[in-house]
Each structure stands twice: as structure tokens, then as C-alpha cells.
Amino acid sequence: MSTNGPTGISAATEALAAKDYTVAYEQMLPEFSAIPESECLEINTDVAFAASNGMLAGLRCLSIRPEVLVHLPTFDVSVFDKLDPAARACAQAQANYTFATTPTESAQELESRLLKTRSMLITDIRALEQRGHIDAGGLEELKNPSGYKNLAFGVLSLVAHLRANWATIQSRTGVTLEELTEAQQLAQRLNAVSTLRGAKPEPGPAALARKQSFTLLVRLHDQVRRAVTHLRWGKDIEEWCPALYFNAREGKSSRTSEPREPSGVPTQQSGNPGTPGSPAVVMQPVQGFSGGSGMPGESPTGG
């Protein structure tokens, strides 16, 4: 398999875009939901980046699967089959989490609405002042508010001032009590949204599913990468199985540490990568493996 040429890139793009994330999510849900929260990995990378690289690794590494069967006969090749759907499931979990933790209204939208409300209230207060029905001496301090909180509390002050004089002005103003209530609620909402901007979202089902699916993806990816590292050692590991973690300093994907040269075949004697407590990989020597030239599209064993 090769994705280096225009045709290969086009084919890879179609393959990556073709499968529905929601289908993969439902497919992998029983496996990742079985991971206890206490055993979930801390998310310290861009999940969208990790899921995308996981899909790419899943697509590319499927072509190595037959070589694994030949040269790593005791390795559990089911991890190759699960990597792509696990990455898609993780992508869907990230989308669900983003939707669940995104405010329904932005501070900018609320600000725009509240500025119009503020202008209406000030206009009415000034008209009442000119007729001697209300004191508007404090309005100067509320002019041109800077920041969301100043705007919110300025409107709350205007509402409070009108309510305090309601017995006198109710038959002389165009503002209604319903409009004052709406202005109060809008100001309070802007204050709440601006206060919570950048705050860590509350834990919930979407957050847990995100952590679980990410943990499963990393576990599967690590197993696949161990096999690829053995077969492609010193050649093009990143081309076949790109890492899930992004190195901001270098502007590319990276792992926390460079892999050490394998001493033999990674072997899974039992267990499932998605199940906590899976046994460690056991190394066995390979007989008659010479490796290839290291180019995607060529057999990874040089055959």
C-alpha cells in the first residue's frame, strides 16, 4: 500500500472519510466502556489529533497484518483490526464531549443583546428624568461599560433603579415589568457565561466516554506500534504508524520517549488491549527476517 502519490493520497482520503464515526462508536462502546475510570489515561494531548493519527495508522498498518501473521505468529493481530474503529470511536466521543461542554450561547451573543437592552433602559430613564419623574444622576457612571461583567452589573443597576421607582413611573414609561425581568435574566446569564469561560467542564457521561475511548485507542495503538517497530526498525515507523501525541516544539507527532531497539518479537500470550491488566509483551527471537528498504507500499519484511 502506498499513499505517497496523488492516486494513493486520493484513495487514502476516501478511505478515511468513508466510515461513519457513530457506527464505530457503537461498535467499540462495549469495549471502551468496560475500562474503569480509575484506569483511564490522563488526556494531555489534542484528542482530535490523536484520533486522526489513529485512523491513519489503522488504515496504513492493515497492509502489514499479513506480515505480522508470518513473522510474529503469537501476536494478537486483532489489534490491527480494532485500531481504525477505535480511532473513529474516539473521534465521535470527542465530538460528543465538545457539544456537551460548549455553552448554548456565547458571551459575544449575550453582550450584543444586552447592549440593546441597556440602550432602551437608558433612553426611558432619561425621558423620565426630563419630566421630573425619576433621578438619573447615576447614569453617567454607567456609560460605556468595559467588559462583560461591567455591562451585566450596569444593566442590573438600571433594572433595580426602575423597579425601586415603579410605583411612580409605571404609567409614564414604555418599559414593562416583563422587560425588566428579561433584562435581569439576560444580565445574569452574561455574568454566568463570562465567569465560566475557560473553566474546566464538569465531569459527566461524555467526559468519561472521551477518557475511556482515548485510553482504548492508546492501548491498541501501542500494541500495533510495537509490532511495526519490530518489523520496520530503523526505517519508516512514523510513516506506517504515526504517533498520537503532538510535539508542539517540533511541530510534529512524537512519543514521550524514543523506542528502544527490540530484542525480538512482541508477543501477546493472552488478554485484550482494552482490558485492564493485559499481560506485558514477551520478546521472542525472529528467524530469517531481513527487513525491507523502508518505503511505504513495499512489504515491510522485504518480501
N, C-alpha and C positions, 0 to 999 in steps of 0.2 A: 504493500500500500504506500502511496505517496500523495502528499498534499502540497508539494513544492511548486508544481507548475500551475498554470491558470486553470486547467481542467481539474486537477486534483483539488485546488482550493475551492472551486465551484462545487464539486461533489461533496467536499467536507462541509461546506456551508449548508448545503441542502440536508445533509445527514444530521447536523447539529440542530437545525431548525425544525426538522420534520416531526419529532416525537413530542407529544403533549406532556408538559411538566405535571399537570394534575393527575394524569394516568400513572406516571411514575411515582408520584406522592402516595397514591392509594396502594400501589403495588408494594412499596417499601415501608409503609406505615407500620405493619405488624412487627417488622424487624427493628426499626429505629425506636419505636415507642416502648420496646422492651428494655431499653437501656435506662437504668436508674439515673435520676438527676444527679445524684452524688458522684456518679462515674462519668458524667458528661465533661467534655473538654471546655476550658475557658476559651471563648471566642476572642482572639486577638489578631484577627486578620479581616479583610474585606470578604464577607461571605459570598457576595456576588462574584468576586474574582475567583474565589476558591471553587465555587460550583461550576463556573465556566471552564476553568482549567481541568476540573474533574471530568467534565463532559468530553473535553478534547482528549484527555488521557484515555478515557474509556473507549472512544472511537478509534484512536490510533493503536492501542495495545491489544485490541481484539485480534489483529493480524499476527500478533506474537503468540497467541494462545496455542496454536499447533506446535510451535517450537517448545513451549513450556511442557506440553504433554510428552515430548520426546526426551528432553534433557533434564526436566525436573519431574519425574514420574510420580513422586509422592506429594507434589504441591497441589493444594486445593484450587483448581482452576476456576471454580465457581466465582471467585472474587473478580475475575476478569469480566464475567457476565453481569455482575451486580454493580460494577463501578459506574457505568453510564446511568442506569436508572437511579442509583443513589445520589449522583450529582444533580440530576434533574429534580429529584425529590427535595434536595437541599435548596435548590433554586426556588421551588414553589414555596417551601417553608419560609424562605427569606421574603418572598413577595407577600405571603400571609402576615408575617410579622410587621413588615413595613406598613401595610394597610391598617393593622390593628393598633399601631402606635403613632400614626400620623393624625394630628388634630383635624377635625372636620372643617374647621375654619382657621385661616391663617391670621396672624396678628395684623398683617397689612390690610386684609379684607375688613376686619373689625375696625381698624383705625379709620378707613375710608368712610364707613357707615357712621361711626361715632362723630367724625368731624362735621358731617352734615347735620346730625342731631344737635351738636353743640352750637352750630351757627343758628339753627332755628330757635333754640332756647335763648341765646343772647339777643336775637332780634326781638323776641317777645318781651324780654326783661327790659330792654332799652325803651320799647314803646310804652310799657307800663310806668317806667321811671319818668318819662316825659309828661305823662298825665298825672304824676304825683301819687301813684298807687303803690309804689314799691321803691325801696332804696337799692340802687345798683352801684354803690360806691366800691364794692369789692371786685367788680368786673375787671378792672384794669390789671389786677394781679393774676387773672385767668387768661389773659390774652396770649396768643401764640405759644401754646404749651409745647415743650420739648420732650419727646419721649412718650412711650405708650402709657406708662404709669401716670405721668403728669396729666395727660389727656383724660385718662379714665377718672382720676380723682377730681379733676376740674369739672367734668360733667356731673359727677356725684354731688359736688358742691352746688352746682346750678340747680339740680333737681331738689336738693334739700332746701335751698332758698325759696324756690317756688312753692314747695309743699308747706313751708312754715308760714307763708303768706296766703295760702289757698283760700281761706275764708274771705279775704278782701278782694282777691283777683279773679276768682273762678268765673265770674260773669263778665269779666273785662279782658280776657285773654283768649287767644285762639288755641292755646295748648290745652290738651285734655289730661286727665289723670292717667288714662291708659298710655298716653305718650310718655308721661313721666316714668311710669313703671317700666315701659320698654327701654327708655334711655338708661334707667338704673341697671337693668339686667344686661344691657349691652356693655355698659362701662365695667360692670363686674366681670363679665366674660373676657373683655380685653385684658383686664388686670390679671385674671387667672391664666390666660394663654401666654401672656408675656412673662409671667412668673415661672411657668413651667417650661419655657423654651430652653432646650439643651439639657433638661433634666433626664435622668435615666428612667426609661419606661418601667412601669410596674410589671412584675413578673406575671405571667398568665399562660394559658394553653399555647398560644402562638409562640411565645418566647421559649417555652420548654421544647416544643416540637423543633424549633430552629436549632437549639443546642443539641438535641438528640440526633437530628438528621446530619448536622455538621460532624458530630462525633463518629457516626457510622461512615460517612464519606471519608474522613481522615483515616479510619482504621482500614477500610478497603483499599484506599489509595496507597497506604504504607505497604500493604502486602503485595499489591501489584508492582509497586516501585522496587521492592526487594527482588522480585523475580527479574524485572527488567534490568536492574543494576547488575545482577549476576550475568545475564545474557549479553548485556551491552557495555560491560565495564570498560571505562576509559574511552568511550566513544560518544554516543549521542543520547544519553539518558534523558536529558531535558526535552529533546525533540519528541521522544516517544511518550514520556510520562512527565509532563510539566508539573512543577511543584505547586502546592496550594497556597503557599504563603508568599506575600509580596514584599520584596526588599525595596523600601522607598528610597534608600540612599543610592542604590544601584539602578533603580528604575526597572527591575525585572523580578520574576519569581525566584524564590530561593528557599532553602531549608534552613533550619536553625543551626545545622552543622553539616559539614560535608560527609558523605557516606564513606565508611572505611572499606577498603578492598575486601570483597567477600572471600572467605576461605573455602567455600563450597556451595552446594545447592541449598536454597532456602526451602524448607520442607514443613508443611503443616501436617502434623500427625493426626490432629483432631481439633474440634472446636470450630467456632464461627467467628469471623472478624467483628460481627455486630453483637456478639455475646460477651459480656464481661468475663474476664478470666480465661480467655483463649490462650492456649499454650504458646510459649515462645518458639520462634523458628529454630529448627535444628539444621545445622550445616552438614551436608554430605558431599564428598568429592565427586566431580564430574569426569567421566572418562571420554576422551575423544572429542572434546569441544574446543574448537579453534577460534570461533568468533568470526565476524564479517568485517566489512570496510567501514560500517558505522553510518550509512546513509539511509534515511527513511525510504521505504519502498523495497529495500533489499531484505532478504531473510536475515533475521538477527543472529543466526548461527553460521552465516556464511555459506549456507547450502543453497 
